[in-house]
Amino acid sequence: MKIPHLDLASGTFSKDLWYRFCSRYGESRAQKLVDSLSKPVNNFAVRATTTKISREEVIAKFEALEWKSAPHEILDEIIKVKTKGRNIIPYLPDAPRIVTDKIAAESIFVGSDLFGVGVIRVPKLIEEDVVTLISQKDQIVANGISKTNSKNPKCKGIAVQTTDSFYEVPSLRNLGFIDSGDAFSQSIPAAYVAHVLDPKKGDKIVDLCAAPGGKSTSTAIISNDEVDIIAFDRSRRRLERMAIAIKNQKLKSIQIINEDSIEYIKHHTIKADKVIVDPSCSAVGVRPKIYDETKESDIVNTTNYQKSFLWAAAKIIRKGGIITYSTCTLEPDENEKVIAYALNELGLKLVQPNLLMGTCGEDTGDGLDLECMRRFYPDTFDTPGFFVAKLTK
């Protein structure tokens, strides 16, 4: 078994991404980016539901639960909770080894329990066995206590309770914050998107790919729940979770619609003052990563999907309205190049955000105003890799 780390030689990091990084940043900077993507942020970001509880009260709750916390210096609703680790994981050569999927492995790496849905393969075991959790790349990610057995590997609920992980971030669910609606995990760049959108009382806002709801609820909270948000998503399961989050946070301004927003807009008349575009992407900037197998074709194929949401946003936005475009990837094809399409093909214009965070966009030779686009690099900022742009019609 291997210790989790992104590495080209061991096959845990994409050759295509490595060559892309090197071509843009040079080999030394590329290695720093890869190393940073292997680790969680030093400070786990949490958004307080300030429409129902003060940030100071939420910080006090974290401190009482022995999580060192501090207010974010710029974003008034964000709390930084200190990540614990890196810890030493005991090697248990005789313990049964449970193989997990990539998403589960990356959560377990920072202390989450393993749920049945994330189980790929289990050996012979019984409940309460001490087990080792490994990724599909044979990387040890944690040890734990089995809450299931080999006859029922994909049980509902917790399959393994994690006891030893390399890092620990607070489980908001286990600490009661999800059910109370007092706090929601949200990265600093993701929270920044709502501030770039700059919602005002009475704004009609459309979120084109909303679930699990971070940006819709963030927008509602910083506007004191005094806007009108229509949140689209085609995944019923994800929208059901979003509806619970909205209810727990006691937000009244969000209406959810279980539809493909692009198809809906093709057949319905709808106008918005502001639009949130946060489409699926290659997720190159997400951290921590256990491994990354992103191919060149994955990035290229994703861009047309992303452009379609900007087309929909341009169709429904009123003249002078604001569109935010954001991704959790570092790739210019999905970021600056998509913005160039929005300007050249859709007639949109870039606008500089009132609040500047991160750093400027990358020069892709398209003549874009780089200051209007904001990037967050994981080797420079204590954040995931992220991109945000502000557009107007």
C-alpha positions as CSV (number, residue, x, y, z in Angstrom):
1,M,0.0,0.0,0.0
2,K,1.1,3.5,-0.8
3,I,0.7,6.8,1.2
4,P,-1.7,9.1,-0.7
5,H,0.2,11.6,-2.8
6,L,-0.1,12.9,-6.3
7,D,2.8,11.7,-8.4
8,L,3.3,11.3,-12.1
9,A,5.8,8.4,-11.8
10,S,3.4,6.3,-9.6
11,G,0.4,6.9,-11.9
12,T,-1.6,9.0,-9.4
13,F,-1.4,12.2,-11.4
14,S,-2.5,12.7,-15.0
15,K,0.2,13.0,-17.6
16,D,-2.0,15.4,-19.6
17,L,-2.5,17.7,-16.6
18,W,1.3,17.6,-15.8
19,Y,2.2,18.6,-19.3
20,R,-0.4,21.4,-19.2
21,F,0.9,22.7,-15.9
22,C,4.5,22.6,-17.1
23,S,3.7,24.4,-20.3
24,R,2.0,27.3,-18.5
25,Y,3.9,27.6,-15.2
26,G,7.2,25.7,-15.7
27,E,8.2,22.4,-14.0
28,S,9.1,23.9,-10.6
29,R,5.7,25.7,-10.2
30,A,3.9,22.7,-11.7
31,Q,5.3,20.5,-8.9
32,K,4.2,23.0,-6.2
33,L,0.7,23.0,-7.6
34,V,0.6,19.2,-7.6
35,D,1.9,19.0,-4.1
36,S,-0.7,21.5,-2.8
37,L,-3.5,19.6,-4.5
38,S,-2.4,16.5,-2.5
39,K,-3.2,18.2,0.8
40,P,-6.3,19.8,2.4
41,V,-6.4,23.5,3.1
42,N,-4.8,24.6,6.4
43,N,-8.1,26.3,7.3
44,F,-11.4,24.6,6.5
45,A,-13.9,27.3,5.5
46,V,-17.4,27.3,7.0
47,R,-20.2,29.7,6.2
48,A,-22.3,30.9,9.2
49,T,-26.0,31.3,8.5
50,T,-26.0,34.9,9.6
51,T,-29.7,35.4,8.8
52,K,-30.4,33.2,11.9
53,I,-27.3,33.2,14.0
54,S,-24.2,35.5,14.4
55,R,-20.8,34.4,13.1
56,E,-19.4,35.0,16.7
57,E,-21.9,32.5,18.1
58,V,-20.9,29.8,15.5
59,I,-17.2,30.4,16.3
60,A,-18.0,30.0,20.0
61,K,-19.7,26.7,19.3
62,F,-16.6,25.4,17.3
63,E,-14.3,26.5,20.1
64,A,-16.4,24.7,22.7
65,L,-16.1,21.6,20.5
66,E,-12.3,22.0,20.5
67,W,-11.9,23.3,17.0
68,K,-9.7,26.3,16.7
69,S,-11.6,28.9,14.7
70,A,-11.3,32.5,13.5
71,P,-13.3,34.9,11.4
72,H,-12.3,35.4,7.8
73,E,-10.6,38.7,7.3
74,I,-12.8,39.9,4.4
75,L,-15.9,37.8,4.0
76,D,-18.2,38.5,7.0
77,E,-20.1,35.2,7.0
78,I,-17.0,32.9,6.7
79,I,-15.2,31.2,9.5
80,K,-11.8,29.5,9.2
81,V,-11.6,26.3,11.2
82,K,-8.0,24.9,11.7
83,T,-7.4,21.6,10.0
84,K,-5.8,18.9,12.2
85,G,-2.9,16.9,11.0
86,R,-0.9,15.6,9.3
87,N,-1.3,12.5,11.5
88,I,0.6,9.2,11.5
89,I,-1.6,6.3,10.5
90,P,-0.8,2.9,12.1
91,Y,0.0,0.2,9.6
92,L,-2.2,-2.8,10.3
93,P,-0.9,-5.7,8.1
94,D,-3.5,-8.2,9.3
95,A,-6.5,-5.9,9.1
96,P,-9.2,-6.5,6.4
97,R,-8.9,-4.0,3.6
98,I,-12.0,-2.2,2.3
99,V,-11.6,-0.6,-1.2
100,T,-13.5,2.7,-1.6
101,D,-14.3,4.9,-4.5
102,K,-12.4,8.1,-5.2
103,I,-14.9,10.5,-3.7
104,A,-15.2,8.5,-0.5
105,A,-11.4,8.1,-0.3
106,E,-10.8,11.8,-0.5
107,S,-13.4,12.4,2.3
108,I,-12.0,9.7,4.5
109,F,-8.5,11.1,4.1
110,V,-9.7,14.2,6.1
111,G,-11.6,12.2,8.7
112,S,-15.0,11.4,7.3
113,D,-16.7,8.1,8.0
114,L,-17.2,5.7,5.1
115,F,-20.8,5.3,4.0
116,G,-22.1,2.3,2.2
117,V,-22.5,4.1,-1.1
118,G,-18.7,4.6,-1.3
119,V,-17.8,0.9,-0.9
120,I,-16.2,-0.8,-3.9
121,R,-15.0,-4.1,-2.5
122,V,-14.9,-5.8,0.9
123,P,-13.1,-8.9,2.1
124,K,-14.5,-11.3,4.6
125,L,-15.3,-9.3,7.8
126,I,-17.8,-8.9,10.6
127,E,-19.2,-5.9,12.4
128,E,-16.7,-4.2,14.8
129,D,-13.7,-5.5,12.9
130,V,-10.7,-3.1,12.8
131,V,-10.2,-2.4,9.1
132,T,-8.0,-0.4,6.8
133,L,-9.6,1.7,4.1
134,I,-7.8,2.0,0.8
135,S,-8.4,3.7,-2.6
136,Q,-8.7,2.0,-5.9
137,K,-5.0,2.9,-6.4
138,D,-4.0,0.8,-3.4
139,Q,-3.4,3.9,-1.2
140,I,-4.1,3.7,2.5
141,V,-6.4,6.5,3.5
142,A,-7.6,5.6,7.0
143,N,-8.2,2.9,9.6
144,G,-11.6,2.4,11.2
145,I,-14.2,0.1,12.9
146,S,-16.5,-1.8,10.6
147,K,-20.3,-1.1,11.1
148,T,-21.2,-3.6,8.4
149,N,-20.2,-7.1,7.3
150,S,-19.2,-8.9,4.1
151,K,-22.8,-10.0,3.5
152,N,-24.0,-6.4,3.5
153,P,-21.1,-4.3,2.2
154,K,-23.2,-1.4,0.7
155,C,-25.3,-0.9,3.8
156,K,-27.3,2.3,4.2
157,G,-25.6,4.7,6.5
158,I,-22.1,4.3,8.0
159,A,-20.2,1.3,6.8
160,V,-17.0,2.1,8.6
161,Q,-16.4,4.6,11.5
162,T,-13.0,6.2,10.9
163,T,-10.6,6.1,13.8
164,D,-7.3,7.1,12.2
165,S,-7.0,9.5,9.3
166,F,-4.1,11.6,7.9
167,Y,-6.1,14.8,8.5
168,E,-9.2,15.9,10.3
169,V,-11.7,18.6,9.3
170,P,-14.9,19.1,11.3
171,S,-17.9,17.0,10.3
172,L,-20.6,19.6,10.4
173,R,-23.2,16.8,10.4
174,N,-21.8,14.9,13.3
175,L,-21.3,18.2,15.2
176,G,-25.0,19.1,14.7
177,F,-24.5,22.2,12.4
178,I,-26.3,20.7,9.4
179,D,-29.5,19.8,11.3
180,S,-29.5,23.1,13.1
181,G,-28.8,25.0,9.8
182,D,-26.3,27.2,11.7
183,A,-23.3,26.5,9.4
184,F,-22.5,25.1,5.9
185,S,-19.2,24.1,4.5
186,Q,-18.1,26.3,1.6
187,S,-14.7,27.1,0.3
188,I,-13.6,30.7,0.4
189,P,-13.6,31.2,-3.4
190,A,-17.1,29.6,-3.7
191,A,-18.4,32.0,-1.0
192,Y,-16.7,34.9,-2.9
193,V,-18.9,34.2,-5.9
194,A,-22.0,35.6,-4.1
195,H,-20.1,38.8,-3.2
196,V,-19.1,39.2,-6.9
197,L,-22.7,38.8,-7.8
198,D,-23.5,41.5,-5.3
199,P,-27.2,40.8,-4.7
200,K,-29.5,43.6,-3.9
201,K,-32.9,43.6,-2.2
202,G,-35.6,42.6,-4.7
203,D,-33.2,41.2,-7.3
204,K,-34.6,38.3,-9.4
205,I,-31.7,35.8,-9.5
206,V,-31.4,32.5,-11.4
207,D,-29.0,29.8,-10.5
208,L,-28.7,27.6,-13.6
209,C,-27.0,24.5,-12.0
210,A,-27.7,25.0,-8.3
211,A,-27.5,21.7,-6.3
212,P,-26.2,21.1,-3.7
213,G,-27.1,24.7,-3.1
214,G,-24.0,26.5,-1.8
215,K,-24.1,29.5,-4.1
216,S,-27.9,29.9,-3.9
217,T,-28.0,29.8,-0.1
218,S,-24.8,32.0,0.1
219,T,-26.6,34.6,-2.1
220,A,-29.7,34.4,0.0
221,I,-27.7,34.9,3.2
222,I,-25.6,37.9,2.2
223,S,-28.7,39.6,0.8
224,N,-30.5,39.0,4.2
225,D,-32.9,36.7,2.4
226,E,-34.5,39.6,0.5
227,V,-34.0,38.5,-3.1
228,D,-36.0,36.1,-5.3
229,I,-33.9,33.1,-6.4
230,I,-34.9,30.4,-8.9
231,A,-32.6,27.4,-8.5
232,F,-32.5,24.9,-11.3
233,D,-30.9,21.4,-11.3
234,R,-31.8,18.3,-13.2
235,S,-30.7,15.9,-10.3
236,R,-33.8,15.2,-8.1
237,R,-31.6,13.5,-5.5
238,R,-29.3,16.5,-5.2
239,L,-32.2,18.9,-5.1
240,E,-33.8,16.9,-2.3
241,R,-30.7,17.5,-0.2
242,M,-30.7,21.1,-1.2
243,A,-34.3,21.5,-0.1
244,I,-33.4,20.1,3.3
245,A,-30.5,22.6,3.6
246,I,-32.8,25.5,2.7
247,K,-35.3,24.4,5.3
248,N,-32.7,23.9,8.0
249,Q,-31.2,27.4,7.3
250,K,-34.7,28.9,7.4
251,L,-34.3,30.6,4.0
252,K,-37.5,31.8,2.3
253,S,-36.1,33.4,-0.9
254,I,-35.2,30.2,-2.9
255,Q,-37.5,28.3,-5.2
256,I,-36.1,25.1,-6.6
257,I,-37.0,23.6,-10.0
258,N,-36.1,20.1,-11.0
259,E,-35.4,20.7,-14.6
260,D,-32.5,21.0,-17.1
261,S,-32.2,24.8,-17.0
262,I,-31.0,25.0,-20.6
263,E,-34.0,23.0,-21.9
264,Y,-36.4,25.0,-19.7
265,I,-35.1,28.3,-21.0
266,K,-35.5,27.1,-24.6
267,H,-39.2,26.7,-24.0
268,H,-40.1,29.3,-21.3
269,T,-39.9,33.0,-21.1
270,I,-37.9,34.1,-18.0
271,K,-35.9,37.2,-17.2
272,A,-33.4,37.8,-14.5
273,D,-31.5,40.7,-12.9
274,K,-28.6,38.3,-12.1
275,V,-27.6,34.8,-13.0
276,I,-25.2,32.3,-11.4
277,V,-23.4,30.0,-13.8
278,D,-21.4,27.3,-11.9
279,P,-21.4,24.3,-14.3
280,S,-19.7,21.0,-14.0
281,C,-16.0,21.1,-14.8
282,S,-12.9,18.9,-14.7
283,A,-12.5,19.8,-11.0
284,V,-8.7,20.1,-11.4
285,G,-8.6,22.6,-8.5
286,V,-10.4,20.4,-5.9
287,R,-8.3,19.4,-2.9
288,P,-7.2,17.2,-1.4
289,K,-6.9,14.7,-4.2
290,I,-6.0,11.0,-3.7
291,Y,-5.4,10.7,-7.4
292,D,-6.3,12.5,-10.7
293,E,-6.8,10.8,-14.1
294,T,-8.1,13.8,-16.0
295,K,-7.4,13.5,-19.7
296,E,-7.0,16.2,-22.3
297,S,-10.3,15.0,-23.9
298,D,-12.1,15.4,-20.6
299,I,-11.2,19.1,-20.5
300,V,-12.1,19.8,-24.2
301,N,-15.4,17.9,-24.0
302,T,-16.5,19.8,-20.9
303,T,-16.1,23.3,-22.5
304,N,-19.1,23.0,-24.8
305,Y,-21.2,22.0,-21.9
306,Q,-20.0,25.1,-19.9
307,K,-20.6,27.4,-22.9
308,S,-24.2,26.2,-23.2
309,F,-24.9,27.6,-19.7
310,L,-23.5,30.9,-20.6
311,W,-25.7,30.9,-23.7
312,A,-28.7,30.3,-21.4
313,A,-27.6,33.1,-19.0
314,A,-27.2,35.6,-21.9
315,K,-30.7,34.7,-23.1
316,I,-32.4,35.4,-19.8
317,I,-30.3,38.3,-18.3
318,R,-31.8,41.8,-18.6
319,K,-29.7,44.6,-20.2
320,G,-27.3,45.8,-17.5
321,G,-27.8,42.6,-15.4
322,I,-24.9,40.6,-13.9
323,I,-23.7,37.1,-14.6
324,T,-21.1,35.3,-12.5
325,Y,-19.2,32.4,-14.1
326,S,-17.2,30.1,-11.8
327,T,-15.4,26.8,-11.8
328,C,-13.2,24.7,-9.5
329,T,-10.6,24.1,-12.2
330,L,-7.3,25.7,-13.2
331,E,-7.6,25.0,-16.9
332,P,-7.8,28.1,-19.2
333,D,-9.9,26.1,-21.7
334,E,-12.7,26.0,-19.1
335,N,-12.1,29.5,-17.8
336,E,-10.6,32.3,-19.8
337,K,-11.4,30.6,-23.2
338,V,-15.1,30.2,-22.2
339,I,-15.2,33.8,-21.2
340,A,-13.7,34.8,-24.6
341,Y,-16.6,32.8,-26.2
342,A,-19.1,34.8,-24.0
343,L,-17.7,38.1,-25.2
344,N,-17.1,37.2,-28.9
345,E,-20.2,35.1,-29.5
346,L,-22.8,36.1,-27.0
347,G,-22.1,39.9,-26.8
348,L,-21.4,39.9,-23.1
349,K,-18.9,42.2,-21.4
350,L,-16.5,41.7,-18.5
351,V,-16.9,43.8,-15.4
352,Q,-14.4,44.2,-12.6
353,P,-15.8,42.9,-9.2
354,N,-16.3,45.5,-6.5
355,L,-14.4,43.2,-4.1
356,L,-11.1,41.9,-5.4
357,M,-9.8,38.6,-4.0
358,G,-7.3,36.1,-5.4
359,T,-5.3,37.2,-8.4
360,C,-6.0,38.2,-12.0
361,G,-6.8,35.8,-14.8
362,E,-4.3,34.2,-17.2
363,D,-3.4,35.8,-20.6
364,T,-4.7,33.4,-23.2
365,G,-4.1,35.8,-26.1
366,D,-7.8,36.7,-26.4
367,G,-7.5,40.3,-25.3
368,L,-9.5,39.9,-22.1
369,D,-9.3,42.3,-19.2
370,L,-7.4,40.1,-16.8
371,E,-8.4,42.1,-13.6
372,C,-12.0,41.3,-14.2
373,M,-11.3,37.6,-13.8
374,R,-10.2,36.2,-10.5
375,R,-8.1,33.1,-9.9
376,F,-7.3,31.2,-6.7
377,Y,-4.2,29.0,-6.9
378,P,-3.8,26.2,-4.3
379,D,0.0,26.8,-4.0
380,T,-0.5,30.5,-3.4
381,F,-3.7,30.8,-1.4
382,D,-5.1,28.6,1.3
383,T,-8.0,27.5,-1.0
384,P,-8.9,25.1,-3.7
385,G,-8.0,26.1,-7.3
386,F,-10.8,28.3,-8.5
387,F,-11.9,30.8,-11.2
388,V,-14.5,33.5,-11.0
389,A,-15.6,36.1,-13.7
390,K,-18.2,38.8,-13.6
391,L,-20.1,39.6,-16.8
392,T,-22.8,42.0,-17.9
393,K,-25.1,42.4,-20.9
